[in-house]
Amino acid sequence: MFGKKAKTLIGSILTLGVLALGLTGCGGEKAADSKAAAGKPTIKVGSKDFTESLILGELYALALEKQGYKVERKLNLGSAIVHDSLVNGDIDFYPEYTGTGLLSVLKEAPLFDSKQVYDEVSAKYKEKFKLIWLNPSTANDSQGLVIAKRAADKYGIRTISDLQKHAADIRFASQGQFDEREDGLPALTKAYGEFKFKERKLYDNGLKYDVLHNDEADVAVAYTTEGQLSKDEFVVLEDDKHVWPPYNIAPVIRQDVLEKNPEIKDILNKVTAAIDNKTIIKLNAEVDINKREYTEVAKEFFEQLK
């Protein structure tokens, strides 16, 4: 039989063996975790150089980081270079607009059904550029006309057809180019008839909401997700004859990146699904009106998502 010292020695050896196995197991788990983390590449997130795109780019970046991806932010790129940056691999994806893809990138004729526009850009981008459009948002950052609520209520104006009928009572805050551009006033006139405004004055685009607020004009050209539209005193008129194509938001991502990391699709789609016109207008307002940093606004909103 073993003596007391022998038993003690054997016990110590067994204990050390168990500890060694345990440590090996922990080390193996940590190594596996580290390997899994290392297996996720750095994703280069881009955006255009205006408030809405910066907010969206940051939201997508936060979503990826939460799922363990490293993110390289390449935000604030000029609209003229962002598509080429994606094609060339300088970025992996960025938030784009379906109407922009159709008209500015593909150079195709306007379409006016949201699904039709999305289907067209989705097919052509994959074929021509090996780029994939993920799910589109219901948010539509299209061109539009905004009217002061006081004038809308006074004359019963809710659509552009209504505006055309009451144009003689309305002061139009012109921004110059809109009056001449093919997709501006000429396009409206072709669809709705001539707009014989009571008054037409030229104003800088950055002053349009001040002009409407100060009762210097009644109607101005706008984009339909601008932050100032969070105020009840402004109303976006319905384009009831569909002069302007839809500009729904969606991430556009390199096909090779998505094939290697298919879970990115669900990660980004979840964020996009939370963005509608009311939401993006509110987020834009926090930055453009309340002068908060877009990173702070995006983080606050992202933390509320489930």
Secondary structure as the mmCIF struct_conf table of DSSP 4:
data_model
#
loop_
_struct_conf.conf_type_id
_struct_conf.id
_struct_conf.beg_label_comp_id
_struct_conf.beg_label_asym_id
_struct_conf.beg_label_seq_id
_struct_conf.end_label_comp_id
_struct_conf.end_label_asym_id
_struct_conf.end_label_seq_id
HELX_RH_AL_P HELX_RH_AL_P1 LYS A 4 ALA A 38
TURN_TY1_P TURN_TY1_P1 GLY A 39 GLY A 39
BEND BEND1 LYS A 40 LYS A 40
HELX_LH_PP_P HELX_LH_PP_P1 PRO A 41 PRO A 41
STRN STRN1 THR A 42 LYS A 48
BEND BEND2 ASP A 49 PHE A 50
HELX_RH_AL_P HELX_RH_AL_P2 THR A 51 LYS A 66
TURN_TY1_P TURN_TY1_P2 GLN A 67 GLY A 68
STRN STRN2 LYS A 70 LEU A 77
TURN_TY1_P TURN_TY1_P3 SER A 79 ILE A 81
HELX_RH_AL_P HELX_RH_AL_P3 VAL A 82 VAL A 87
TURN_TY1_P TURN_TY1_P4 ASN A 88 GLY A 89
BEND BEND3 ASP A 90 ASP A 90
BEND BEND4 ASP A 92 ASP A 92
STRN STRN3 PHE A 93 TYR A 97
HELX_RH_AL_P HELX_RH_AL_P4 THR A 98 THR A 100
HELX_RH_PI_P HELX_RH_PI_P1 GLY A 101 VAL A 105
BEND BEND5 LEU A 106 LEU A 106
HELX_LH_PP_P HELX_LH_PP_P2 GLU A 108 PRO A 110
HELX_RH_AL_P HELX_RH_AL_P5 SER A 114 PHE A 129
STRN STRN4 LEU A 131 TRP A 133
HELX_LH_PP_P HELX_LH_PP_P3 ASN A 135 SER A 137
BEND BEND6 THR A 138 THR A 138
STRN STRN5 ASN A 140 ASN A 140
STRN STRN6 GLN A 143 ALA A 148
HELX_RH_AL_P HELX_RH_AL_P6 LYS A 149 TYR A 155
TURN_TY1_P TURN_TY1_P5 GLY A 156 GLY A 156
STRN STRN7 THR A 159 THR A 159
HELX_RH_AL_P HELX_RH_AL_P7 ILE A 160 LYS A 165
TURN_TY1_P TURN_TY1_P6 HIS A 166 HIS A 166
HELX_RH_3T_P HELX_RH_3T_P1 ALA A 167 ASP A 169
STRN STRN8 ARG A 171 SER A 174
BEND BEND7 GLY A 176 GLY A 176
HELX_RH_AL_P HELX_RH_AL_P8 GLN A 177 GLU A 180
BEND BEND8 ARG A 181 ARG A 181
TURN_TY1_P TURN_TY1_P7 GLU A 182 ASP A 183
BEND BEND9 GLY A 184 GLY A 184
HELX_RH_AL_P HELX_RH_AL_P9 LEU A 185 TYR A 192
BEND BEND10 LYS A 198 LYS A 198
STRN STRN9 GLU A 199 LEU A 202
HELX_RH_3T_P HELX_RH_3T_P2 ASN A 205 LEU A 207
HELX_RH_AL_P HELX_RH_AL_P10 LYS A 208 HIS A 213
TURN_TY1_P TURN_TY1_P8 ASN A 214 ASP A 215
BEND BEND11 GLU A 216 GLU A 216
BEND BEND12 ASP A 218 ASP A 218
STRN STRN10 VAL A 219 TYR A 223
TURN_TY1_P TURN_TY1_P9 THR A 224 THR A 225
HELX_RH_3T_P HELX_RH_3T_P3 GLY A 227 SER A 230
BEND BEND13 LYS A 231 LYS A 231
TURN_TY1_P TURN_TY1_P10 ASP A 232 GLU A 233
STRN STRN11 PHE A 234 VAL A 236
HELX_LH_PP_P HELX_LH_PP_P4 LEU A 237 LEU A 237
STRN STRN12 GLU A 238 GLU A 238
TURN_TY1_P TURN_TY1_P11 ASP A 240 LYS A 241
BEND BEND14 TRP A 244 TRP A 244
STRN STRN13 ASN A 248 ASN A 248
STRN STRN14 ILE A 249 ARG A 254
HELX_RH_AL_P HELX_RH_AL_P11 GLN A 255 LYS A 260
TURN_TY1_P TURN_TY1_P12 PRO A 262 PRO A 262
HELX_RH_AL_P HELX_RH_AL_P12 GLU A 263 ALA A 273
TURN_TY1_P TURN_TY1_P13 ALA A 274 ALA A 274
HELX_RH_AL_P HELX_RH_AL_P13 ASN A 277 ASP A 288
TURN_TY1_P TURN_TY1_P14 ILE A 289 ASN A 290
HELX_RH_AL_P HELX_RH_AL_P14 TYR A 294 PHE A 302
TURN_TY1_P TURN_TY1_P15 GLU A 303 GLN A 304
#
